[in-house]
Each structure stands twice: as structure tokens, then as C-alpha cells.
């Protein structure tokens, strides 16, 4: 079997940086190291970290001592306030690109704009940004018109561009001033483009990454549109041999939080079909 | 024949204001009164004003004395500089909404944005705005992508909304920050909506106004899409009797610079068919 991979694959910049920070803290810390939610949306990586004493917690307010790691998606304002007030040690592994979304959003609010965040209202990144606006913002998941004077727009870093354009374009006609920060991160844009290009050259695509990873799931949807014969797998264990009948070339791509190791194992397995 | 008119018809706010200012000056002035280009794009009105001693000139730099009227569309920066340097009396009848386009554009330039003006590059309003940017701006007449960091957008006051949205939406994906001032004037928006609504209720539409009037021509195009049986006429003299065969209801609308008087004459003529 011929296997082709997208050029940019494995952890993105923000995830690589966060994992490095957590591992360093885990090796040095004498007390517990907590992450607010799983550090990244990849169950395999979360398991590896748990073995090193890094424990994901959902309820920050139960932590009384130790180190708290802010994951790539960022933290909610009330959570940060509690952690600071309690005097816990902080390792801020929020992706700098995610922080930029928050900064733009807060600036827009300060300047009197009605702030729109385009993204998934249940995604921790969006929840984080909204919390720093004291919930004074509108989350748009799909096209909708707004009848406001000044509207400022930011978006989830892992949003796909078509969704962004489709939602923004509905806002143009209805407002007097529309100020848009395209906060889709470079990595998301580059990887999406590479995945689409690769899809056209192969008989089947495999998108590797956590089923709960927002950007992997979106990547799968985008790739699936171009190449209907596409599967979303978490690990090599999800691969089914009957997928490979009459298939000569397979393309592999992954999410921002998919470890190189998992990609390598998948690649090796596919080559043997 | 049943005749229906759009509610808002005749001179718009800016044109009414400009004509009033010119007439007042013509009555009081002892010297010549010049307008830079025709005061409005309506030949009938320009003739009436000429009888009162108001002369349109194309080349401002030939004026050595008297009063210069800045028309609704505004003036070019170099023209204003010459007029001020020469010490001519100025009556600034630039429409306040047009001035707002210029002010937003100059602010965007000052703030480091690449300025995009959406509109007709040959229209005096667009030429005026561009001149105040020292020609450091991009005029877009149709959809085009731009690969810039910060882009600021304004548009011609008489642009139709669909054109505006279609051009802006092409810019969304390619820039990091996009700041859009929707400078289409209220009057243009309201009148366009009224014209479209009326088109659906009649057998034929007449759009009355100067053939060189940008906003009348655009209104005609928009109305023609909804009601294919639409004619653009300058005066009642352009009306052809054979248009009215099997027609029971006629809708009348006009441009921002079409005098009430012309509308009235057209209405009377049509009623008699």
C-alpha cells in the first residue's frame, strides 16, 4: 500500500509547547499537578501524562494545593480568579494564538463593539473567551443577521475558513461598523489546505485524532467533502481491513493534538495492507 | 391608468440641502457662482440654476474670482487647496453623508489600514475620497481578494447593498483584520427597498432621473432585476405610448437628484394612458 502524509502533522506549535511545559513541571513538582480538563483532546496523550502524575480535573474549585496548568484552550475568568486567590502555582500553557483571540475580544468590548465570537459555544476555547468578556458577547455557530451599530468579530482558532466567511458575510449588511479579526491560527489554515490537496491524490483518507478533538473533527468534515472515502480514527485499533479493498494509495492527516507516535503506528499498519 | 409612487421620492436630504444653499448664494451674490461640475446629476435642474447665474465648470483652476460651490459629491483635495489658496468664497454643499465616507477613510489610513473604497472609480464621490487619501487607497468595483494585514473598507454612499456584501465577502478570508464602515446612506437603502417592494405590485416600473446619475442608474438596474418591464427615463418626453399596452398599474420611483416637479409631470402623463 502506498501511503502519503500531509507535510505538517503531529502536535501543532501550541500543543507541543503545552506538553513540554507540563512534562517539565511534572518532573520538578513535589506536589500534585492538575490540568483544567484534559491538557489536549487526545485520550492517549492524557493517559501517558497521568502516569507521570498529571491529573485532569473538571472542577477547579476542588483544588486546594499543588500546581494548576492552564491548558492550550485557556481557562475561564472565574477559574483563574479562584486559582490566584487560593494561591496555587500556575503554569500557563494557554496557546498564544488562543490568548490573542481573548485579547482582541476584550479590546473590542472596551472600544464599545458588540462582540461576536464565531465558534462552538460548548468548546472550552470559546467559553474561555466569553468569560473574559463577563459573558457580554454573542457566540455564533451559524449564519445570522445582527442589527447593531458597531460589531467586532473574533473566531475560534480552529475554525475552518469557509464557515468563518459564511457567518461573517451575513453580518456585513446589517451593521454600521464591522471590525473583524480573523483569528483562525496559521497552523489550522495550513494543515487544512494540505489535507484538502492530499485528498485529491489518494483513494482513501485517514484523519487521525481524538473523537472529542474539535479541530480533528472539523478536519474530518472538510476532508470528507472532497474525498468521500475518508475515515476518522483515534488509533490504529479503529482501522478495519475491509476498507482497503481496491485501494492503492492512502493519505494520512491528523489534528493539532495528535501525537507523532500515533501517526507513525497508523502509517506502519496501513503500509502492510 | 393606476399609478403608484414610492414613498420617498424627489430630492434626497443632501441634494435638497445643496440646492437650497446654491439658490441662496445665487440670490445674494454679486459676482459669479460656480459649481465644480454640475451641482447634481440632473440636466433639468442644472438648466434652471444656470438661468439664475449658477455656472458649472469642469476645470476649477480656471476660476479666478467669485464663489465656488462644492457639490454634494464633494471636491478633490487639490481643487480645495487651489480654491483656498486663491481666496475664493466657498459654499460647501458636500453631502454630510459623503463627508463621513471621507472622514472614515482618512481615519482608517491614519490608523495604518490599507484603505479600500468600494464604488465606481470614475464617480466624483469616489475620486474625492481617494484624493483625500493622497491616492493611497484601492478602489474596488467588483469582488477581488487582497492579501494584506489590516484592511479598512468604506463605500460610495449610493452603492447597492448586494454589491457591497459581495465585494466585502471576498476580502474576509485573506486579511488578518478587516474593518468595514457601511457608508451606504440611509436614503439610498430606504429608497431601494421601497422601489423593490413597489416593483412587485405593478405591471411596469418607471425609474425617473438623469442618465448620468449614478444612483438612478443603479436603482434602474436593481428594479429591472425584480421587474423586467422597467424603463429609465429622464423626463416625460422619453415616455413611449406603446409601453402601456395591456398595462394596468405603473410604479414610479426616482433618483436622489430627481426633482419632485419632474416626477409630478411624469405621473400626470402616465395617468392619461
Interface residues (C-beta under 8 A of the other chain):
Chain A: X161 X164 X165 X168 X169 X172 X173 X175 X176 X177 X178 X179 X180 X181 X182
Chain B: X161 X164 X165 X168 X169 X172 X173 X175 X176 X177 X178 X179 X180 X181 X182
